[in-house]
């Protein structure tokens, strides 16, 4: 079985260089153009049995650019990490805030979270629910190739959880429109290999 984790294309918030987790923003024109270019370079898998996105429109719009007019399932559990009061703010706006600096320096995303936001335990608890739904669907339908269009933070958590733990939470962060393929011989165990997309 192969799981393809693909990060959404460049969003309006990415172009603004602000933190954007739960805020529902669209892809930018630049993001759409970049995805079309990557698609033309044939980096995305062709044979996919089923597609999943988060509930946020930047993932759904990404799917519609890469794989137009296909059915998919949207799951709230694979939405991006919530940044609380840091949502839609830039580093420059926040750098004088000591609580923000503590949060930023917590490389494993464990000890601190932004007010109103999530930490790794919060994200993992909902991700487990979402991935259990996906794995049940895979088992019931004998799917072999699954594409999950989601977010950078979520992909980082999944790679740490399903493949190899990285000392830096952001160590597995893919660029927009990119991601990873994980291959499993048993979905109950960690992946046996990975490849960058």
VEXGU-559384 format. One record per residue (C-alpha): y, x, z; residue number from 1; residue in three letters; chain. Coordinates in Angstrom, 1 decimal, decimal comma. Each point is the difference from the previous one (the first is absolute). Example, Ala and Ser with C-alpha at 12.3 -4.5 7.8 and 13.67 -1.06 7.14 Angstrom:
BEGIN
ATOM      yy      xx      zz  torvex  pado  drennu
ATOM    -4,5    12,3     7,8       1   ala       A
ATOM     3,4     1,4    -0,7       2   ser       A
END
This chain:
BEGIN
ATOM      yy      xx      zz  torvex  pado  drennu
ATOM     0,0     0,0     0,0       1   unk       A
ATOM     3,5     1,2    -0,8       2   unk       A
ATOM     3,2    -1,1     1,6       3   unk       A
ATOM     3,2     0,7    -1,8       4   unk       A
ATOM     3,1     0,0     2,3       5   unk       A
ATOM     3,2    -0,1    -2,2       6   unk       A
ATOM     3,5     0,2     1,5       7   unk       A
ATOM     2,5    -2,4    -1,4       8   unk       A
ATOM     2,6     1,2    -2,5       9   unk       A
ATOM     3,5     1,1     1,0      10   unk       A
ATOM     1,8    -2,8     1,7      11   unk       A
ATOM     3,7    -0,8     0,4      12   unk       A
ATOM    -0,3     1,3     3,6      13   unk       A
ATOM    -1,6     3,2    -1,3      14   unk       A
ATOM     2,9     0,6    -2,3      15   unk       A
ATOM     2,3    -0,6     2,9      16   unk       A
ATOM    -2,0     2,5     2,2      17   unk       A
ATOM    -0,3    -2,4     2,9      18   unk       A
ATOM    -2,9    -0,9     2,2      19   unk       A
ATOM    -1,7    -3,2    -1,4      20   unk       A
ATOM    -3,1    -1,4     1,6      21   unk       A
ATOM    -0,1    -3,7     0,5      22   unk       A
ATOM     3,1    -0,7    -2,0      23   unk       A
ATOM    -1,0    -1,7    -3,3      24   unk       A
ATOM     1,8     1,9    -2,8      25   unk       A
ATOM    -0,8     0,2    -3,7      26   unk       A
ATOM    -0,7     2,9    -2,2      27   unk       A
ATOM     3,1     1,7    -1,5      28   unk       A
ATOM     0,4     0,3    -3,7      29   unk       A
ATOM    -0,7     3,7     0,5      30   unk       A
ATOM    -3,3    -0,9     1,8      31   unk       A
ATOM    -1,1    -2,3    -2,8      32   unk       A
ATOM     0,7     2,6    -2,6      33   unk       A
ATOM    -1,8     2,7     2,0      34   unk       A
ATOM    -3,1    -2,2     0,4      35   unk       A
ATOM    -0,1    -0,7    -3,8      36   unk       A
ATOM     0,2     3,7    -0,6      37   unk       A
ATOM    -2,9     0,7     2,4      38   unk       A
ATOM    -2,0    -2,8    -1,6      39   unk       A
ATOM     0,6     1,5    -3,5      40   unk       A
ATOM    -1,4     3,3     1,4      41   unk       A
ATOM    -3,3    -1,9     0,8      42   unk       A
ATOM    -0,1     1,0     3,7      43   unk       A
ATOM    -1,2    -3,4     1,2      44   unk       A
ATOM    -3,7    -1,0    -0,1      45   unk       A
ATOM    -0,9    -2,5    -2,7      46   unk       A
ATOM    -3,2    -1,6     1,4      47   unk       A
ATOM     1,1    -1,9     3,2      48   unk       A
ATOM    -2,1    -2,9     1,4      49   unk       A
ATOM     2,7    -1,4     2,3      50   unk       A
ATOM     3,6     0,6     1,1      51   unk       A
ATOM     1,8    -0,3     3,3      52   unk       A
ATOM     3,7     0,3     0,8      53   unk       A
ATOM     2,1    -0,4     3,1      54   unk       A
ATOM     2,1    -3,2     0,4      55   unk       A
ATOM     3,2     2,0    -0,9      56   unk       A
ATOM     1,3    -0,4    -3,5      57   unk       A
ATOM     0,3     3,7    -0,8      58   unk       A
ATOM    -3,8     0,3     0,0      59   unk       A
ATOM    -0,5    -3,2    -2,0      60   unk       A
ATOM     2,6     1,1    -2,6      61   unk       A
ATOM    -1,8     3,4    -0,2      62   unk       A
ATOM    -3,3    -1,7    -0,7      63   unk       A
ATOM     1,7    -2,1    -2,7      64   unk       A
ATOM     1,3     3,2    -1,8      65   unk       A
ATOM    -3,2     1,9     0,2      66   unk       A
ATOM    -2,5    -2,8    -0,4      67   unk       A
ATOM     1,8    -3,0    -1,4      68   unk       A
ATOM    -1,3    -3,6     0,1      69   unk       A
ATOM    -2,9     0,7     2,3      70   unk       A
ATOM    -1,1    -2,0     3,1      71   unk       A
ATOM     0,5     1,7     3,4      72   unk       A
ATOM    -0,1    -0,7     3,7      73   unk       A
ATOM     3,0     0,7     2,2      74   unk       A
ATOM    -0,6     0,9     3,7      75   unk       A
ATOM     2,7     0,2     2,6      76   unk       A
ATOM    -2,1     2,4     2,0      77   unk       A
ATOM     0,6     2,8    -2,6      78   unk       A
ATOM     3,8    -0,4     0,1      79   unk       A
ATOM     2,0     3,1     0,7      80   unk       A
ATOM     0,6     1,4     3,5      81   unk       A
ATOM     2,9    -1,9     1,6      82   unk       A
ATOM     3,0     2,2     0,9      83   unk       A
ATOM     1,7    -2,6     2,3      84   unk       A
ATOM     3,7     0,7     0,4      85   unk       A
ATOM    -0,3     3,0    -2,3      86   unk       A
ATOM    -0,7    -2,2    -2,9      87   unk       A
ATOM     2,4     0,6    -3,0      88   unk       A
ATOM     1,8     2,8     1,8      89   unk       A
ATOM     0,1     3,6    -1,2      90   unk       A
ATOM    -0,7     3,2     1,9      91   unk       A
ATOM     3,8     0,8     0,0      92   unk       A
ATOM     0,7    -3,3     1,6      93   unk       A
ATOM    -2,6     0,6     2,8      94   unk       A
ATOM     0,1     3,7     0,6      95   unk       A
ATOM     2,3    -0,2     3,0      96   unk       A
ATOM    -2,4    -2,4     1,8      97   unk       A
ATOM    -2,2     1,9     2,5      98   unk       A
ATOM    -2,7    -2,7    -0,1      99   unk       A
ATOM    -0,2     0,3    -3,8     100   unk       A
ATOM    -0,4     3,8     0,3     101   unk       A
ATOM    -2,9    -0,4     2,4     102   unk       A
ATOM    -1,6    -2,5    -2,4     103   unk       A
ATOM     0,6     2,4    -3,0     104   unk       A
ATOM    -1,6     2,9     1,9     105   unk       A
ATOM    -3,1    -1,9     0,9     106   unk       A
ATOM    -2,1     1,3    -3,0     107   unk       A
ATOM    -3,1    -2,0     0,9     108   unk       A
ATOM     2,0    -3,2     0,4     109   unk       A
ATOM    -1,6    -0,7     3,4     110   unk       A
ATOM     2,4     0,3     2,9     111   unk       A
ATOM     3,2    -1,5    -1,3     112   unk       A
ATOM     1,0    -3,0    -2,1     113   unk       A
ATOM     3,3    -1,3    -1,1     114   unk       A
ATOM     1,2    -3,0     2,0     115   unk       A
ATOM    -1,6    -3,0    -1,6     116   unk       A
ATOM    -2,2     2,2    -2,2     117   unk       A
ATOM    -3,6     1,1     0,0     118   unk       A
ATOM    -1,9     3,1     1,0     119   unk       A
ATOM    -3,4     1,2    -1,2     120   unk       A
ATOM    -2,0    -2,3     2,3     121   unk       A
ATOM     1,9    -3,1    -1,1     122   unk       A
ATOM    -0,6     0,9    -3,7     123   unk       A
ATOM    -3,7     0,9     0,5     124   unk       A
ATOM    -0,8    -3,2     1,8     125   unk       A
ATOM     1,3    -2,2    -2,9     126   unk       A
ATOM    -1,3     2,4    -2,7     127   unk       A
ATOM    -3,5    -0,4     1,5     128   unk       A
ATOM     0,2    -3,8    -0,4     129   unk       A
ATOM     1,2     0,4    -3,6     130   unk       A
ATOM    -2,6     2,6    -1,0     131   unk       A
ATOM    -2,8    -2,1     1,6     132   unk       A
ATOM     1,1    -2,8    -2,3     133   unk       A
ATOM     0,0     2,3    -3,0     134   unk       A
ATOM    -3,4     1,5     0,9     135   unk       A
ATOM    -1,5    -3,5     0,5     136   unk       A
ATOM     1,3    -0,9    -3,4     137   unk       A
ATOM    -1,5     3,1    -1,5     138   unk       A
ATOM    -3,4    -0,6     1,5     139   unk       A
ATOM    -0,1    -3,7    -1,0     140   unk       A
ATOM     0,8     0,8    -3,6     141   unk       A
ATOM    -1,6     3,4    -0,4     142   unk       A
ATOM     3,3     1,6    -1,1     143   unk       A
ATOM    -0,1     3,7    -0,8     144   unk       A
ATOM     3,6     0,8    -1,0     145   unk       A
ATOM     2,8    -1,4     2,1     146   unk       A
ATOM     3,7     0,6    -0,4     147   unk       A
ATOM     2,3    -0,5     3,0     148   unk       A
ATOM     3,7     0,1    -0,9     149   unk       A
ATOM     1,9     0,6     3,3     150   unk       A
ATOM     2,4     2,3     1,7     151   unk       A
ATOM     0,4     3,7     0,8     152   unk       A
ATOM    -0,3    -0,4     3,8     153   unk       A
ATOM    -3,1    -2,2    -0,4     154   unk       A
ATOM    -1,6     2,4    -2,4     155   unk       A
ATOM     0,6     2,9     2,5     156   unk       A
ATOM    -1,6    -2,0     2,8     157   unk       A
ATOM    -3,0    -0,9    -2,2     158   unk       A
ATOM    -0,5     3,5    -1,2     159   unk       A
ATOM     0,1     1,3     3,6     160   unk       A
ATOM    -2,5    -2,8     1,0     161   unk       A
ATOM    -2,4     0,0    -2,9     162   unk       A
ATOM     0,0     3,6    -1,1     163   unk       A
ATOM     1,5     2,8     2,1     164   unk       A
ATOM     2,5     0,0     2,8     165   unk       A
ATOM     3,2     2,0    -0,7     166   unk       A
ATOM     2,1     1,5     2,7     167   unk       A
ATOM     3,1    -1,5    -1,6     168   unk       A
ATOM    -0,1    -3,8    -0,6     169   unk       A
ATOM     1,9     0,5    -3,2     170   unk       A
ATOM    -2,3     2,7    -1,2     171   unk       A
ATOM    -1,8    -2,5    -2,2     172   unk       A
ATOM     3,1    -1,7    -1,3     173   unk       A
ATOM    -0,2    -0,4    -3,8     174   unk       A
ATOM     2,9    -0,2    -2,3     175   unk       A
ATOM     1,0    -3,4    -1,3     176   unk       A
ATOM    -2,4    -1,3    -2,6     177   unk       A
ATOM    -2,6     2,5     1,1     178   unk       A
ATOM    -2,8    -0,1     2,5     179   unk       A
ATOM    -3,6     0,9     0,6     180   unk       A
ATOM    -3,5    -0,9    -1,0     181   unk       A
ATOM    -2,6     0,0     2,8     182   unk       A
ATOM    -3,7    -0,1    -0,7     183   unk       A
ATOM    -2,4    -1,5     2,5     184   unk       A
ATOM    -3,8     0,0     0,1     185   unk       A
ATOM     0,2    -2,4     3,0     186   unk       A
ATOM     3,1    -1,9     0,8     187   unk       A
ATOM    -0,9     0,2     3,7     188   unk       A
ATOM     0,5     3,8    -0,1     189   unk       A
ATOM     2,8     2,3    -1,0     190   unk       A
ATOM     0,6     0,6    -3,7     191   unk       A
ATOM    -2,1     2,9    -1,5     192   unk       A
ATOM     2,8     1,2    -2,4     193   unk       A
ATOM     3,5    -0,7    -1,2     194   unk       A
ATOM     2,1     0,6    -3,1     195   unk       A
ATOM     3,7    -0,2    -0,5     196   unk       A
ATOM     1,3    -2,6    -2,4     197   unk       A
END
